[in-house]
Amino acid sequence: MTEHLTVVDHPLVQHKLTIMRQRDTSTASFRQLLREISQLLAYEITRELPMTRRTIETPLMEMEAPVLAGKKLALISILRAGNGLLDGVLELIPSARVGFIGLYRDKTTLQPVQYYFKVPDSLEDRLVIAVDPMLATGNSSAAAVDLLKQAGATNIRFLCLLAAPEGVARMREAHPDVPIVTAALDARLNEKGYIVPGLGDAGDRMFGTK
């Protein structure tokens, strides 16, 4: 992928996102829609995976057929909301290795605070896809990518449901080599650092918490 930001404007993505934005969408529906939309976004972010060929036997004959090349890719969930995207992507790529980065946003400074980090080995040999539904200030996302690079990752992509211009700019400044794939680029952040018009707190809506 070459573009820093890709907005997936597929009709199914946009329709499902509209339902997720509505305040009266239930927790169960929100969770299911997030799983569905994550698979459609994953289709886009994995479009240029490296391929090789191997010999297989069909019921009729032997042939050279395309298969994925290299080490299995790594999916990294930025906790806790990232798990909603992770589940859907894993259904599409069940052989992927999985890691977790625990970050929470300090409500006063809006800066990320790390509390957990466990990722697969050999990140330098894998495509690494970091997932988090909301790219808001971009501080947590940039910090997560910092940690992944420190762990050896060199080929990183970032998958989110919604992005704010401020978060995209922060990521472009900190990590211009990390492409972002999202379903929508919203207008702005409000004074509390939430994406507007957005859909509220993705984690709370996914898990039914406040």
Secondary structure, 3 states (H helix, E strand, C coil): CCCCEEECCCHHHHHHHHHHHCCCCCHHHHHHHHHHHHHHHHHHHCCCCCEEEEEEECCCCEEEEEEECCCCCEEEEEECCHHHHHHHHHHHCCCCEEEEEEEEECCCCCCEEEEEEECCCCHHHCEEEEECCEECCCHHHHHHHHHHHHCCCCEEEEECCEECHHHHHHHHHHCCCCCEEECEECCEECCCCCEECCCCCHHHHHHCCC
